[in-house]
Amino acid sequence: MTQPALTAAEVMVWLDKTSSKWRDLIEAHPEILEMPCDVMGVSTAGGLLQHIVAVELRYAEQLCGNPQTEYARIPFDTAEAIYATHQRAMALLRGLLASGMDWDERVDFVTRSMGPARATRKTILFHALLHGIRHYAQLATLVRQQGVKPDWQMDYLFMGFERV
């Protein structure tokens, strides 16, 4: 019997949709970038957004065998700058998905907070894709507490949801 499974491409669509909605909300409410935030040791929501897209980009670069972009060089002053980084990361990951890479191969990589590590390429890929989803949920709580209400359903259920 076949087990249900999400593909990397399906998770990427969810992340892209979520990122697009956040970009639109931040463009409508640029004050979000300056909202106080204590997640991941950052001081503003803009810092959290930088963290989200930095993880996407830096792991995509590592999977490609490219040097990692310096964290401090990843801009987070506007929605446009933040989501340009997201798009760069997704383009790299889409290229990898089309490459025929061995996703079960264990590779060495470097994390910013824990140093050198080893995992399968698949583990690194799904971390890069799901990490932001988790932080976007935290950001949703933060912005609602500051009076800005996201106007879309964020759960994966709503990717294929139809009312009957």
KANOR-V993576 format. One record per pair of residues at least 4 apart in sequence whose C-alpha atoms are under 8 Angstrom apart, sorted by the first residue. I is the first residue (numbers start at 1). GAP is how many residues later the second one is. D is the distance in Angstrom with one decimal. If there is no record, write none. Layout:
# KANOR-V993576
i=[I I]
gap=[GAP GAP]
d=[D D]
This chain:
# KANOR-V993576
i=[6 6 7 8 8 8 9 9 10 11 11 11 12 12 12 13 14 14 14 15 15 15 15 15 16 17 18 18 18 19 19 19 20 21 21 22 23 23 23 23 24 24 25 25 26 26 26 26 26 27 27 29 30 30 30 31 32 32 32 33 33 33 33 33 33 34 34 34 35 35 35 35 35 36 36 36 37 37 37 37 37 37 38 38 38 39 39 39 40 42 42 43 44 45 45 46 46 46 47 47 48 48 49 49 49 50 50 50 50 50 51 52 52 52 52 53 53 53 53 53 53 53 54 54 54 54 55 55 55 56 56 56 56 56 56 56 57 57 57 57 57 57 57 57 58 58 58 58 59 59 59 59 59 60 60 60 60 60 60 60 61 61 61 61 61 61 61 62 62 62 62 63 63 63 63 64 64 69 69 70 74 74 75 75 76 76 77 77 78 79 80 81 82 83 84 85 86 87 88 89 90 91 92 93 93 94 95 96 96 97 102 103 103 103 104 104 104 105 105 106 106 106 106 107 107 107 107 108 108 108 108 109 109 109 109 110 110 110 110 111 111 111 119 119 120 121 122 123 124 125 126 127 128 129 130 131 132 133 134 135 136 137 137 138 139 140 140 140 141 142 143 143 143 144 144 144 153 154 155 156 157]
gap=[4 5 4 4 117 118 4 88 4 4 118 119 4 78 117 4 4 142 145 4 114 115 117 118 4 4 4 115 136 4 64 67 4 4 131 4 4 56 57 60 4 55 4 125 4 5 6 7 53 51 52 119 4 48 49 4 13 14 111 11 12 13 14 44 45 10 11 12 9 10 11 108 111 7 8 9 5 6 7 8 11 105 4 5 6 4 9 99 8 5 6 4 4 4 94 4 30 31 4 29 4 87 4 27 33 4 24 25 26 32 4 4 79 80 83 4 29 30 32 33 36 79 4 17 20 31 4 73 76 4 30 33 34 72 73 76 4 11 12 28 29 31 32 33 4 10 11 31 4 9 65 66 69 4 29 30 32 33 65 68 4 5 6 7 8 28 31 4 5 6 47 33 58 61 62 28 32 4 5 4 8 11 6 7 5 6 4 5 4 4 4 4 4 4 4 4 4 4 4 4 4 4 4 4 32 4 4 4 5 4 19 17 18 19 16 17 18 15 16 12 13 14 15 11 12 13 14 8 9 10 11 7 8 9 10 4 5 6 7 4 5 6 4 5 4 4 4 4 4 4 4 4 4 4 4 4 4 4 4 4 4 4 17 4 4 4 9 10 4 4 4 5 6 4 5 6 5 4 4 4 4]
d=[6.2 6.8 6.4 6.0 8.0 7.1 6.3 8.0 6.5 6.2 6.8 7.7 6.0 7.9 6.4 6.1 6.1 6.9 7.0 5.9 6.7 7.6 7.5 6.6 6.0 6.3 6.3 7.6 6.9 6.1 7.5 8.0 6.3 6.2 7.8 6.0 6.1 5.5 7.5 6.8 6.3 8.0 6.0 7.0 5.0 7.6 6.2 7.4 6.0 7.9 6.0 7.9 8.0 7.4 7.7 6.6 6.4 7.3 6.9 6.5 5.0 4.1 7.7 7.3 7.7 5.4 6.1 6.3 5.3 5.5 7.7 7.6 7.6 5.7 4.5 6.3 6.3 5.0 4.6 5.4 7.5 7.3 5.7 5.8 7.4 8.0 6.9 7.9 7.2 5.5 6.3 6.6 6.7 6.2 7.2 6.2 5.7 6.9 6.3 6.8 6.3 7.8 6.4 6.9 7.0 5.8 6.7 6.8 5.3 6.6 6.1 6.6 7.2 5.2 7.1 6.1 6.9 7.5 6.1 5.3 7.8 7.5 5.8 6.5 6.7 7.5 6.0 6.3 7.8 6.1 6.8 5.7 7.7 5.0 7.0 7.8 6.1 8.0 7.7 6.8 6.9 6.9 4.4 7.9 6.2 5.2 6.3 7.9 6.1 7.9 7.0 7.4 6.3 6.2 5.8 7.9 6.0 5.8 7.5 7.5 6.2 4.9 6.4 5.8 7.9 7.7 7.3 5.7 6.8 6.5 6.9 7.9 7.0 7.9 7.9 7.4 7.2 7.0 7.5 7.1 7.8 7.4 5.9 6.2 6.1 5.1 6.8 7.4 6.3 6.0 6.0 6.6 6.7 6.1 6.3 6.3 6.2 6.1 6.4 6.3 6.0 6.2 6.4 6.2 8.0 6.4 6.2 7.4 6.7 7.3 7.6 6.5 4.8 4.8 5.3 6.1 6.2 5.2 6.0 6.4 5.0 4.0 6.3 5.4 5.7 6.0 6.6 7.0 5.7 4.4 6.8 5.8 5.5 6.0 7.9 7.8 5.2 4.3 5.9 4.8 6.2 7.1 6.3 6.8 6.5 6.1 6.2 6.1 6.2 6.3 5.9 5.5 7.4 7.5 6.6 6.6 5.9 6.5 6.8 6.2 6.1 6.6 8.0 6.4 6.1 6.1 7.8 6.9 6.2 6.5 6.4 5.3 6.7 4.9 5.0 7.5 6.5 7.1 7.7 8.0 6.1]
